Amino acid sequence: MMSEQTNNENETQQSQVMEFIDDLKPLVEVQPEATVSRTVMQVEGANVVLFSFDKGQELSEHTAAMPVLVQCLEGHLKVTGGGRTVDLVPGGILHFPTRLPHAVYAAEASKMMLIMMRH
């Protein structure tokens, strides 16, 4: 019984740890003629994935099984979804609801943060 209580306390303490990354941009590098992705955080309710795109690279139309937020960290992305295309540059953010078809095109070498929000 005592070890069960200790395990529960340890689980509670672990789930209440603040996760922090001081600078996302250096965690993924633009590679020539490639798209690169790297998961940098997996926490309660969300995963954070960084992408880098060389100029002209793209993620063809696809859907996500969960709502997502997308933010441009560097460069210029053209993002299409729901019959609309937007220019996503640093400082901008967008939201896709679950299963909305969307695509991403790098107008220049770019870095992007994707936050997948789990239910």
C-alpha positions in Angstrom: 0.0 0.0 0.0 2.8 2.4 0.9 4.5 1.9 -2.5 1.2 2.5 -4.4 0.9 5.9 -2.6 4.5 6.8 -3.4 4.0 5.9 -7.1 0.8 8.0 -7.3 2.7 10.9 -5.7 5.6 10.5 -8.2 3.1 10.5 -11.2 1.4 13.6 -9.9 4.7 15.4 -9.5 5.9 14.4 -13.0 2.7 15.7 -14.6 3.0 19.0 -12.9 6.5 19.8 -14.3 6.7 23.0 -16.4 8.3 22.3 -19.8 10.3 25.1 -21.4 12.3 25.6 -24.6 14.1 29.0 -24.7 14.6 29.2 -28.5 12.9 26.9 -31.0 14.6 28.0 -34.2 18.0 26.3 -33.7 16.3 23.0 -33.0 15.6 22.4 -36.7 17.8 23.3 -39.7 16.9 23.9 -43.3 18.3 21.2 -45.5 18.8 21.7 -49.3 15.8 20.5 -51.3 14.2 18.9 -48.2 11.5 19.2 -45.6 12.6 18.2 -42.1 10.4 17.6 -39.0 11.4 17.1 -35.4 9.1 16.6 -32.4 10.5 18.8 -29.6 7.8 18.5 -26.9 5.2 15.9 -25.9 3.1 17.2 -23.0 -0.4 16.7 -21.6 -2.8 17.8 -24.3 -0.3 18.7 -27.0 2.6 17.7 -29.2 5.0 20.4 -30.6 6.7 19.6 -33.9 9.1 21.8 -35.8 9.4 21.8 -39.5 12.0 23.3 -41.8 11.4 23.7 -45.6 13.9 24.7 -48.3 12.5 27.2 -50.8 9.9 25.4 -53.0 9.4 22.5 -50.7 5.8 21.6 -49.7 3.6 19.4 -47.6 0.9 18.3 -50.1 -2.7 18.4 -49.1 -3.5 16.3 -46.1 -5.6 16.2 -43.0 -4.9 16.0 -39.2 -6.8 13.7 -36.8 -6.8 16.5 -34.3 -7.0 20.3 -34.2 -3.7 22.1 -34.9 -2.1 25.5 -34.5 0.6 26.5 -37.0 3.1 29.4 -36.5 5.8 30.5 -38.8 9.1 31.0 -37.0 11.2 32.1 -39.9 10.7 32.7 -43.6 7.4 32.8 -45.6 4.9 30.0 -46.0 1.8 29.9 -48.2 -0.8 27.8 -46.4 -4.0 26.6 -48.1 -7.0 25.2 -46.3 -10.8 25.5 -46.5 -10.6 27.0 -50.0 -8.4 29.9 -48.9 -4.6 30.6 -49.1 -2.8 32.8 -46.6 0.7 34.1 -46.4 2.1 32.9 -43.0 5.2 34.9 -41.9 6.8 35.3 -38.4 4.3 36.6 -36.0 1.3 35.0 -37.7 -0.6 32.0 -36.4 -3.4 29.9 -37.8 -5.7 27.1 -36.7 -7.0 24.1 -38.5 -9.9 22.2 -37.2 -9.8 18.4 -37.2 -9.8 16.8 -40.7 -9.7 20.1 -42.7 -7.7 19.4 -45.8 -4.7 21.7 -46.0 -1.3 22.1 -47.6 1.9 24.1 -46.9 4.3 25.6 -49.5 7.6 27.3 -48.7 7.8 30.6 -50.7 11.3 30.9 -49.2 13.5 28.8 -46.8 11.3 28.6 -43.7 10.8 27.2 -40.2 7.4 26.3 -38.8 6.0 25.2 -35.4 3.0 22.8 -35.4 1.1 22.3 -32.2 -1.2 19.2 -32.3 -3.9 19.5 -29.6 -5.0 16.2 -28.3 -8.5 15.8 -26.8 
